[in-house]
Amino acid sequence: MTDASSESEGLDIPSPDGDVNTIHTTYKVGQDNVEKKIGPLVFDIHNPVFLISSLTVLVFVLVTLIFQESASAVFNWLFTFVTTTFDWAFLSAANIFVLFCLYLVVSPLGKVRLGGTDATPDFGYLSWFAMLFAAGMGIGLMFFGVLEPVYHMQVSNPLGLEGPINTETGEIDQAQLADARGHGLAATIFHFGLHPWAAYAVVALALSLFTYNKQLPLSIRSAFYPLMGDKVWGWPGHIIDIIAVFATLFGLTTSLGLGAQQATSGLSYVFDVPDSLNTQIIVIAGVTAVALFSVIRGIDGGVKVLSNLNMCFAVLLVLFVFFAGPTMQILRDVWNGLSTYVMDVVPLSNPIGRDDDSFRESWTSFYWAWWISWSPFVGMFIARVSRGRTVREFITCVMLIPTLVGVFWMATFGGTAITQVAEMGTESGVYQNVIANYNDSLAMFAMFGDMPLTTITSSLAIILVLVFFITSSDSGSLVIDTITAGGKTEAPTAQRVFWATIEGVVAITLLIGGGLTALQAMVNATGIIFTVVLLFLCWAIYRGLRTEPR
């Protein structure tokens, strides 16, 4: 047991405040690092995690660009194979994460405080929530907020439900629509609710516990110390961190690709900019350049400022839609979507014996792979801003607050879009771009097209997508840099710049090599591997919490 007066020598992390049960190990942060100075650039990289990760990614980029046609075919095969073969594994693992987190909330282990018994939070609730919201799934909300509720209401048939619109005649069964809109919203909330945030919470809690309380390096491998002992500092730990780098990188580049596609569609819709691959590449390059500036400034000067700015833009946009749209219907949709989600969450979570293959495999399986791939990135970022919270407070806020925000967001955007379809039928832009012609990146702008102040709201939405893009990129760069620097939270700036640049390059490469399917394929491939890591993390967390003072 140690208190605030003791300090673990050589650790690049805060000393605990109050009582903790430190793990004593001879390993020192950075002991395997290679420090080099090349001209004005200084590097402090973990050997071999940085070298293997960076070289593998560079080879992947070159091979994909050289063999574009073959790469596209491989990505298509990989996406189909993983989603249809391992859908049961993704769904089962996600259920385990939710149940594990709920157990920690109600058990005595929830009283453990991250950082020591006397630790206090580093950030207030407002900034903390803003960073959770911006880093967690901001681009996803923008991209799918209109698309999913409408699509699931009519096309994908979750749980085998029939769509209320006769696509041949355009006639709408209004009675059936009232029921279908609730299930469409519930299916969307399911993909952005408790399950993904439980995966984030597992990784974030593991990193917080073993860094702030156990005083081990801020790295995924540290959480495996109760299971492996000092072996985590050798090749087993190297492999865990390398997998985490790949999962983070491909999960992040998928979001960057989606963001670029949506921003480009918005620019084309509002300003007649060509909606082409070249424009997407220019958008990614430009946003990556801005993200580099934020990365250099760090969490307080970059990520925190942009996250707060992002929240302001998001609040303005969602409030405009709320008041300019069908306000009373949106309020009914909040309750309808949430209550239907509560009823549907168990059957939607069921991994076996279902007939809705398209929904379960193409949507849920991809989403769980995407969120799990994001979990090292979001989890480490949440861990870095969550010191001082109790486990109960931490899990409750990380799972509940973003889920409720997602409910309101989906009810506002999705509910407004469904109302437009119900009132305007085939004449609505949403109907034309989601049901008649599937144009995923244009769905949100089609909704704005049938509302007042279309140019202003669409422009604000484009800015919001780009700022989400930037916060995701710089947050991810800081996280990958920490992993590849052996747990050092203040690694040289040149390394952060390197990873921020690599993220943009990989996103561009995947768009060239296969478009959205290529992005999804790499997420699925890394996601299924990291799912196994997360399952072991649950056991490591349990063992670690049992030894902590409460």
C-alpha positions as CSV (number, residue, x, y, z in Angstrom):
1,M,0.0,0.0,0.0
2,T,1.3,3.4,-0.9
3,D,0.1,7.0,-0.4
4,A,0.5,10.4,-1.9
5,S,3.9,11.0,-0.3
6,S,5.5,8.1,-2.2
7,E,6.4,8.3,-5.8
8,S,7.3,5.5,-8.3
9,E,10.7,6.5,-9.7
10,G,10.9,6.6,-13.4
11,L,7.2,6.6,-14.1
12,D,5.8,9.2,-16.5
13,I,2.5,9.3,-14.7
14,P,1.0,11.2,-11.7
15,S,1.8,9.9,-8.2
16,P,-1.3,8.6,-6.4
17,D,-3.2,10.7,-3.9
18,G,-4.1,8.7,-0.8
19,D,-4.0,4.9,-0.5
20,V,-3.5,2.6,-3.5
21,N,-2.2,-0.9,-3.8
22,T,0.9,-0.4,-6.1
23,I,2.3,-3.2,-8.2
24,H,6.0,-3.2,-7.6
25,T,8.1,-4.2,-10.7
26,T,11.6,-3.6,-11.8
27,Y,10.4,-2.3,-15.2
28,K,10.9,1.4,-15.8
29,V,9.0,3.4,-18.4
30,G,11.2,3.9,-21.4
31,Q,13.8,1.3,-20.5
32,D,13.4,-0.4,-23.9
33,N,13.1,2.8,-25.8
34,V,15.5,4.0,-28.5
35,E,16.3,7.7,-28.3
36,K,17.6,9.4,-31.4
37,K,18.2,12.9,-32.6
38,I,18.1,13.5,-36.4
39,G,18.8,17.1,-37.0
40,P,16.1,19.2,-35.1
41,L,13.9,16.1,-34.7
42,V,14.0,14.1,-31.4
43,F,12.6,10.5,-31.2
44,D,12.0,8.4,-28.1
45,I,10.4,5.2,-29.5
46,H,9.7,1.9,-27.9
47,N,11.6,-1.0,-29.4
48,P,10.2,-3.0,-31.1
49,V,6.5,-1.8,-30.9
50,F,7.1,1.4,-32.9
51,L,9.3,-0.2,-35.5
52,I,7.0,-3.2,-36.2
53,S,3.9,-1.0,-36.2
54,S,5.2,1.7,-38.4
55,L,7.0,-0.5,-40.9
56,T,4.0,-2.8,-41.2
57,V,1.7,0.1,-41.9
58,L,4.0,1.6,-44.5
59,V,4.3,-1.8,-46.3
60,F,0.4,-2.0,-46.2
61,V,0.1,1.4,-47.8
62,L,2.6,0.6,-50.5
63,V,1.1,-2.8,-51.4
64,T,-2.4,-1.4,-51.4
65,L,-1.4,1.5,-53.8
66,I,0.6,-0.8,-56.1
67,F,-2.1,-3.5,-56.4
68,Q,-5.2,-1.4,-56.2
69,E,-7.5,-3.8,-58.2
70,S,-6.4,-6.9,-56.3
71,A,-6.6,-5.0,-53.0
72,S,-10.2,-4.0,-53.6
73,A,-11.2,-7.6,-54.2
74,V,-9.4,-8.7,-51.1
75,F,-11.0,-6.0,-49.0
76,N,-14.5,-7.1,-50.3
77,W,-13.8,-10.7,-49.4
78,L,-12.4,-9.9,-46.0
79,F,-15.4,-7.7,-45.1
80,T,-17.9,-10.4,-46.0
81,F,-16.0,-13.2,-44.4
82,V,-15.6,-11.5,-41.0
83,T,-19.1,-10.1,-40.8
84,T,-20.8,-13.4,-41.7
85,T,-18.4,-15.7,-39.8
86,F,-17.8,-13.9,-36.6
87,D,-21.1,-11.9,-36.1
88,W,-22.0,-14.2,-33.2
89,A,-18.6,-13.5,-31.5
90,F,-19.0,-9.7,-31.8
91,L,-22.5,-9.8,-30.4
92,S,-21.6,-12.2,-27.5
93,A,-18.5,-10.2,-26.5
94,A,-20.4,-6.9,-26.5
95,N,-23.0,-8.4,-24.2
96,I,-20.3,-9.5,-21.8
97,F,-18.8,-6.0,-21.7
98,V,-22.2,-4.5,-20.8
99,L,-22.9,-7.1,-18.1
100,F,-19.4,-6.8,-16.6
101,C,-19.7,-3.0,-16.4
102,L,-23.1,-3.2,-14.8
103,Y,-21.7,-5.6,-12.2
104,L,-19.0,-3.2,-11.3
105,V,-21.5,-0.4,-10.8
106,V,-23.6,-2.3,-8.3
107,S,-20.7,-4.2,-6.6
108,P,-18.5,-2.8,-3.7
109,L,-15.7,-2.6,-6.3
110,G,-17.4,0.5,-7.6
111,K,-16.2,2.4,-4.6
112,V,-12.5,2.3,-5.8
113,R,-11.2,5.7,-6.7
114,L,-9.0,6.0,-9.8
115,G,-5.7,7.7,-8.6
116,G,-6.0,7.0,-4.9
117,T,-8.5,7.4,-2.1
118,D,-7.9,11.1,-1.9
119,A,-7.7,11.9,-5.7
120,T,-9.8,14.6,-7.2
121,P,-10.9,14.9,-10.9
122,D,-8.5,16.8,-13.2
123,F,-11.4,18.1,-15.4
124,G,-14.8,19.4,-14.5
125,Y,-17.9,17.6,-15.7
126,L,-18.6,19.9,-18.7
127,S,-15.2,19.6,-20.2
128,W,-15.1,15.9,-19.4
129,F,-18.4,15.2,-21.1
130,A,-17.4,17.3,-24.1
131,M,-14.2,15.3,-24.6
132,L,-16.2,12.0,-24.2
133,F,-18.7,13.1,-26.8
134,A,-16.2,14.5,-29.3
135,A,-13.7,11.6,-29.1
136,G,-16.2,8.8,-28.7
137,M,-18.4,8.7,-31.8
138,G,-18.9,12.2,-33.1
139,I,-18.4,11.4,-36.8
140,G,-20.7,8.4,-36.4
141,L,-23.6,10.5,-35.0
142,M,-23.2,13.0,-37.9
143,F,-22.9,10.3,-40.6
144,F,-25.6,7.9,-39.4
145,G,-28.0,10.2,-37.4
146,V,-30.4,10.6,-40.3
147,L,-29.4,7.5,-42.4
148,E,-30.0,4.8,-39.9
149,P,-33.4,5.6,-38.4
150,V,-34.9,6.0,-41.8
151,Y,-33.1,3.0,-43.3
152,H,-34.0,0.6,-40.4
153,M,-37.6,1.8,-40.4
154,Q,-38.0,0.8,-44.0
155,V,-35.3,-1.3,-45.5
156,S,-33.1,-3.4,-43.2
157,N,-35.9,-4.9,-41.2
158,P,-34.3,-5.5,-37.8
159,L,-36.0,-8.4,-36.0
160,G,-37.9,-9.1,-39.3
161,L,-40.1,-6.1,-39.2
162,E,-42.0,-4.9,-42.4
163,G,-41.4,-1.5,-43.8
164,P,-44.4,0.9,-43.8
165,I,-43.8,2.3,-47.3
166,N,-44.8,0.7,-50.6
167,T,-41.8,1.6,-52.7
168,E,-43.7,0.8,-56.0
169,T,-46.6,3.2,-55.3
170,G,-45.1,5.4,-52.7
171,E,-48.1,4.9,-50.4
172,I,-47.4,5.0,-46.7
173,D,-49.2,3.0,-44.1
174,Q,-49.4,5.7,-41.4
175,A,-50.4,3.2,-38.6
176,Q,-47.6,0.9,-39.4
177,L,-45.2,3.9,-39.7
178,A,-45.9,4.9,-36.1
179,D,-44.7,1.5,-34.9
180,A,-41.8,1.3,-37.4
181,R,-40.3,4.6,-36.5
182,G,-39.9,3.5,-32.9
183,H,-38.1,0.3,-33.9
184,G,-36.0,2.2,-36.4
185,L,-34.9,4.7,-33.7
186,A,-34.3,1.8,-31.3
187,A,-32.1,-0.1,-33.7
188,T,-30.0,3.1,-34.2
189,I,-29.8,3.8,-30.5
190,F,-28.7,0.2,-30.0
191,H,-25.7,0.8,-32.2
192,F,-24.7,4.0,-30.4
193,G,-25.8,3.2,-26.8
194,L,-24.7,1.0,-24.0
195,H,-22.8,-1.7,-25.9
196,P,-20.1,0.5,-27.6
197,W,-19.6,2.6,-24.5
198,A,-19.2,-0.5,-22.4
199,A,-16.3,-1.5,-24.7
200,Y,-14.8,1.9,-24.3
201,A,-15.3,1.7,-20.5
202,V,-13.5,-1.6,-20.2
203,V,-10.3,-0.3,-21.9
204,A,-10.5,3.1,-20.1
205,L,-11.0,1.5,-16.7
206,A,-8.2,-1.0,-17.2
207,L,-5.7,1.8,-18.2
208,S,-6.8,4.1,-15.4
209,L,-6.6,1.4,-12.8
210,F,-3.3,0.0,-13.7
211,T,-1.7,3.4,-14.4
212,Y,-3.0,5.7,-11.7
213,N,-3.4,3.1,-8.9
214,K,-1.0,0.3,-9.8
215,Q,1.6,2.9,-11.1
216,L,2.4,0.9,-14.3
217,P,3.0,2.5,-17.7
218,L,0.0,3.9,-19.6
219,S,-0.1,1.1,-22.1
220,I,-2.6,-1.7,-22.9
221,R,0.0,-4.3,-21.8
222,S,0.1,-3.0,-18.3
223,A,-3.5,-4.2,-17.6
224,F,-2.3,-7.8,-18.3
225,Y,0.2,-7.8,-15.4
226,P,-2.1,-9.7,-13.0
227,L,-2.4,-12.4,-15.7
228,M,1.2,-12.5,-17.1
229,G,3.4,-10.9,-14.5
230,D,6.7,-9.6,-15.8
231,K,6.1,-11.3,-19.1
232,V,4.1,-8.3,-20.2
233,W,7.4,-6.4,-20.6
234,G,8.5,-8.9,-23.2
235,W,7.1,-10.2,-26.4
236,P,3.6,-11.1,-25.1
237,G,3.3,-7.4,-24.2
238,H,4.8,-6.2,-27.4
239,I,2.2,-8.2,-29.4
240,I,-0.7,-6.8,-27.3
241,D,0.5,-3.2,-27.9
242,I,1.0,-3.8,-31.6
243,I,-2.5,-5.2,-31.9
244,A,-3.8,-2.1,-30.1
245,V,-1.9,0.2,-32.5
246,F,-3.4,-1.6,-35.5
247,A,-6.9,-1.6,-34.1
248,T,-6.7,2.1,-33.2
249,L,-5.3,3.1,-36.5
250,F,-7.8,1.2,-38.7
251,G,-10.7,2.1,-36.5
252,L,-9.7,5.8,-36.7
253,T,-9.1,5.8,-40.4
254,T,-12.6,4.4,-41.0
255,S,-14.0,7.4,-39.2
256,L,-11.8,9.7,-41.1
257,G,-12.9,8.1,-44.4
258,L,-16.6,8.5,-43.4
259,G,-16.0,12.1,-42.3
260,A,-14.3,12.9,-45.6
261,Q,-17.0,11.3,-47.6
262,Q,-19.7,13.2,-45.8
263,A,-17.9,16.5,-45.8
264,T,-17.3,16.2,-49.6
265,S,-21.0,15.3,-50.2
266,G,-21.9,18.4,-48.1
267,L,-19.6,20.7,-50.0
268,S,-21.0,19.3,-53.3
269,Y,-24.6,19.8,-52.1
270,V,-24.1,23.3,-50.8
271,F,-21.3,24.8,-52.9
272,D,-21.3,22.5,-56.0
273,V,-17.8,21.3,-55.3
274,P,-17.1,18.0,-57.2
275,D,-18.0,15.0,-55.1
276,S,-15.1,12.9,-56.1
277,L,-12.2,10.9,-54.7
278,N,-9.8,13.7,-55.3
279,T,-11.9,16.1,-53.3
280,Q,-12.0,13.5,-50.4
281,I,-8.3,13.3,-50.6
282,I,-7.9,17.1,-50.4
283,V,-10.3,17.2,-47.4
284,I,-8.3,14.5,-45.6
285,A,-5.0,16.2,-46.3
286,G,-6.3,19.6,-45.2
287,V,-7.9,18.3,-42.0
288,T,-4.8,16.3,-41.2
289,A,-2.7,19.5,-41.5
290,V,-5.0,21.2,-39.0
291,A,-4.9,18.2,-36.7
292,L,-1.1,18.3,-36.7
293,F,-1.3,21.8,-35.1
294,S,-3.7,20.5,-32.4
295,V,-1.5,17.5,-31.8
296,I,1.5,19.7,-31.1
297,R,-0.5,21.7,-28.6
298,G,-1.5,18.6,-26.6
299,I,-4.7,17.8,-24.6
300,D,-5.2,21.1,-22.8
301,G,-4.2,23.4,-25.7
302,G,-5.5,21.4,-28.6
303,V,-8.0,18.5,-27.9
304,K,-9.8,20.2,-24.9
305,V,-10.3,23.5,-26.8
306,L,-11.5,21.8,-30.0
307,S,-13.8,19.4,-28.0
308,N,-15.4,22.4,-26.3
309,L,-15.8,24.1,-29.6
310,N,-17.2,21.0,-31.1
311,M,-19.8,20.7,-28.3
312,C,-20.9,24.3,-28.9
313,F,-21.4,23.7,-32.7
314,A,-23.2,20.4,-32.0
315,V,-25.5,22.0,-29.5
316,L,-26.4,24.8,-31.9
317,L,-27.1,22.3,-34.7
318,V,-29.2,19.9,-32.7
319,L,-31.2,22.7,-31.1
320,F,-31.9,24.3,-34.5
321,V,-33.2,21.0,-35.8
322,F,-35.2,20.4,-32.6
323,F,-37.0,23.8,-32.8
324,A,-37.2,24.2,-36.6
325,G,-38.3,20.6,-37.0
326,P,-41.4,18.8,-35.6
327,T,-40.6,19.7,-31.9
328,M,-43.5,17.9,-30.3
329,Q,-42.9,14.8,-32.4
330,I,-39.2,14.8,-31.6
331,L,-40.1,14.8,-27.9
332,R,-42.4,11.8,-28.5
333,D,-39.6,10.2,-30.5
334,V,-37.2,10.6,-27.5
335,W,-39.5,8.6,-25.3
336,N,-40.6,6.3,-28.1
337,G,-37.0,5.5,-29.2
338,L,-35.8,5.1,-25.6
339,S,-38.6,2.9,-24.5
340,T,-38.5,0.7,-27.7
341,Y,-34.8,0.4,-27.2
342,V,-35.3,-0.9,-23.7
343,M,-37.7,-3.5,-25.1
344,D,-35.6,-4.4,-28.2
345,V,-32.2,-4.4,-26.7
346,V,-32.3,-8.1,-25.6
347,P,-33.6,-9.5,-29.0
348,L,-31.2,-7.2,-30.9
349,S,-28.3,-8.4,-28.7
350,N,-29.2,-12.1,-29.3
351,P,-26.2,-13.6,-31.2
352,I,-28.0,-16.8,-32.5
353,G,-31.3,-18.0,-34.1
354,R,-32.2,-14.8,-35.9
355,D,-33.5,-14.2,-39.4
356,D,-32.4,-10.6,-39.9
357,D,-29.0,-11.5,-41.4
358,S,-28.6,-8.2,-43.3
359,F,-29.1,-6.1,-40.2
360,R,-27.1,-8.3,-37.8
361,E,-24.2,-8.9,-40.2
362,S,-23.9,-5.7,-42.3
363,W,-24.8,-3.3,-39.5
364,T,-24.4,-4.6,-35.9
365,S,-21.4,-6.8,-36.6
366,F,-19.6,-4.0,-38.4
367,Y,-20.5,-1.5,-35.6
368,W,-19.2,-3.8,-32.8
369,A,-16.0,-4.3,-34.8
370,W,-15.7,-0.6,-35.3
371,W,-16.3,0.4,-31.7
372,I,-14.0,-2.4,-30.4
373,S,-11.3,-1.2,-32.8
374,W,-11.8,2.3,-31.5
375,S,-11.7,1.2,-27.9
376,P,-7.9,1.4,-27.4
377,F,-7.9,4.9,-28.8
378,V,-11.1,6.2,-27.0
379,G,-10.3,4.1,-23.9
380,M,-6.8,5.6,-23.5
381,F,-8.1,9.0,-24.2
382,I,-10.8,8.7,-21.6
383,A,-8.3,7.3,-19.1
384,R,-6.1,10.3,-19.5
385,V,-8.9,12.7,-18.6
386,S,-10.7,10.6,-16.0
387,R,-8.3,10.5,-13.0
388,G,-10.0,11.2,-9.7
389,R,-13.4,9.5,-10.5
390,T,-14.7,6.5,-8.6
391,V,-15.2,3.3,-10.6
392,R,-19.0,3.6,-10.1
393,E,-19.1,7.3,-11.2
394,F,-16.7,6.6,-14.1
395,I,-18.7,3.7,-15.6
396,T,-22.1,5.3,-15.0
397,C,-21.1,8.5,-16.7
398,V,-19.1,6.9,-19.5
399,M,-22.0,4.6,-20.4
400,L,-25.1,6.6,-19.5
401,I,-24.4,10.2,-20.5
402,P,-23.3,9.5,-24.1
403,T,-26.1,7.0,-24.5
404,L,-28.7,9.6,-23.5
405,V,-27.1,12.2,-25.7
406,G,-27.3,9.7,-28.5
407,V,-31.0,9.1,-27.9
408,F,-31.7,12.8,-28.1
409,W,-29.5,13.2,-31.2
410,M,-31.1,10.3,-33.0
411,A,-34.6,11.3,-32.1
412,T,-34.0,14.9,-33.3
413,F,-32.2,14.1,-36.6
414,G,-33.8,10.7,-37.3
415,G,-37.2,11.7,-36.0
416,T,-37.2,14.8,-38.2
417,A,-36.2,12.9,-41.2
418,I,-38.9,10.2,-40.7
419,T,-41.5,13.0,-40.3
420,Q,-40.4,14.5,-43.6
421,V,-40.9,11.1,-45.3
422,A,-44.3,10.7,-43.6
423,E,-45.5,14.1,-44.7
424,M,-43.8,14.5,-48.1
425,G,-43.5,10.9,-49.2
426,T,-41.4,10.3,-52.3
427,E,-40.9,14.1,-52.7
428,S,-38.7,14.3,-49.6
429,G,-35.0,14.5,-50.1
430,V,-34.5,11.9,-47.4
431,Y,-36.7,9.4,-49.2
432,Q,-34.8,9.9,-52.4
433,N,-31.4,9.6,-50.9
434,V,-32.0,6.8,-48.3
435,I,-34.8,4.6,-49.6
436,A,-35.1,5.1,-53.3
437,N,-31.4,5.7,-53.9
438,Y,-29.0,4.7,-51.1
439,N,-26.6,7.7,-50.7
440,D,-25.4,7.4,-47.2
441,S,-23.1,10.4,-47.0
442,L,-25.8,12.8,-48.4
443,A,-28.6,11.7,-46.0
444,M,-28.1,14.4,-43.4
445,F,-27.9,17.2,-46.0
446,A,-31.0,15.9,-47.8
447,M,-32.8,16.4,-44.5
448,F,-31.5,20.0,-44.2
449,G,-32.6,20.6,-47.8
450,D,-36.3,20.3,-46.7
451,M,-35.8,22.7,-43.7
452,P,-35.3,26.5,-43.4
453,L,-31.8,28.0,-43.7
454,T,-30.5,25.1,-45.7
455,T,-27.2,26.7,-46.7
456,I,-26.4,27.9,-43.1
457,T,-27.3,24.6,-41.4
458,S,-25.5,22.5,-44.0
459,S,-22.4,24.7,-43.8
460,L,-22.4,24.4,-40.0
461,A,-22.8,20.6,-40.3
462,I,-19.8,20.5,-42.6
463,I,-17.7,22.5,-40.1
464,L,-18.9,20.2,-37.3
465,V,-17.9,17.1,-39.3
466,L,-14.5,18.6,-40.0
467,V,-13.9,19.5,-36.3
468,F,-15.0,16.0,-35.3
469,F,-12.5,14.8,-37.9
470,I,-9.8,16.9,-36.3
471,T,-10.5,15.9,-32.7
472,S,-10.6,12.2,-33.6
473,S,-7.3,12.5,-35.5
474,D,-5.4,14.4,-32.8
475,S,-6.8,12.3,-30.0
476,G,-5.9,9.1,-31.8
477,S,-2.4,10.4,-32.6
478,L,-1.7,11.1,-28.9
479,V,-2.9,7.6,-28.0
480,I,-0.9,5.7,-30.6
481,D,2.1,7.8,-29.8
482,T,1.8,6.9,-26.1
483,I,1.6,3.2,-26.9
484,T,4.5,3.2,-29.3
485,A,6.6,5.3,-26.8
486,G,6.3,2.6,-24.2
487,G,3.7,4.4,-22.1
488,K,5.3,7.8,-22.1
489,T,2.6,10.4,-22.1
490,E,5.0,13.3,-23.1
491,A,6.8,11.8,-26.1
492,P,8.6,14.0,-28.5
493,T,6.5,16.1,-30.8
494,A,8.0,14.6,-34.0
495,Q,6.4,11.2,-33.1
496,R,2.9,12.8,-32.7
497,V,3.3,14.5,-36.1
498,F,4.4,11.1,-37.6
499,W,1.3,9.2,-36.4
500,A,-1.1,12.1,-37.3
501,T,0.3,12.0,-40.8
502,I,0.2,8.2,-41.1
503,E,-3.5,8.3,-40.1
504,G,-4.3,10.6,-43.0
505,V,-2.2,8.6,-45.4
506,V,-3.8,5.3,-44.5
507,A,-7.3,6.8,-44.8
508,I,-6.5,8.0,-48.3
509,T,-4.9,4.7,-49.2
510,L,-8.0,2.7,-48.1
511,L,-10.3,5.0,-50.0
512,I,-8.2,4.6,-53.2
513,G,-7.8,0.8,-52.6
514,G,-11.5,0.0,-52.1
515,G,-13.5,2.9,-50.7
516,L,-15.8,2.4,-47.8
517,T,-15.7,-1.4,-48.0
518,A,-11.9,-1.3,-47.6
519,L,-12.2,0.8,-44.5
520,Q,-14.9,-1.5,-43.0
521,A,-12.9,-4.6,-43.9
522,M,-9.8,-3.5,-42.0
523,V,-11.9,-2.5,-39.0
524,N,-13.6,-5.9,-38.9
525,A,-10.2,-7.8,-39.2
526,T,-8.5,-5.9,-36.4
527,G,-11.7,-5.7,-34.4
528,I,-12.1,-9.5,-34.1
529,I,-8.6,-9.9,-32.8
530,F,-8.9,-7.1,-30.3
531,T,-12.2,-8.6,-29.0
532,V,-10.2,-11.4,-27.5
533,V,-7.9,-8.8,-25.8
534,L,-10.9,-7.0,-24.3
535,L,-12.3,-10.2,-22.9
536,F,-9.1,-10.9,-21.0
537,L,-9.1,-7.3,-19.9
538,C,-12.3,-7.8,-18.0
539,W,-10.7,-10.5,-15.9
540,A,-7.6,-8.4,-15.3
541,I,-9.7,-5.5,-14.1
542,Y,-11.6,-7.7,-11.7
543,R,-8.4,-9.0,-10.2
544,G,-6.9,-5.5,-10.0
545,L,-9.9,-3.9,-8.3
546,R,-10.2,-6.6,-5.7
547,T,-6.8,-5.5,-4.2
548,E,-7.6,-1.8,-4.1
549,P,-8.7,0.2,-1.0
550,R,-12.2,1.6,-1.3
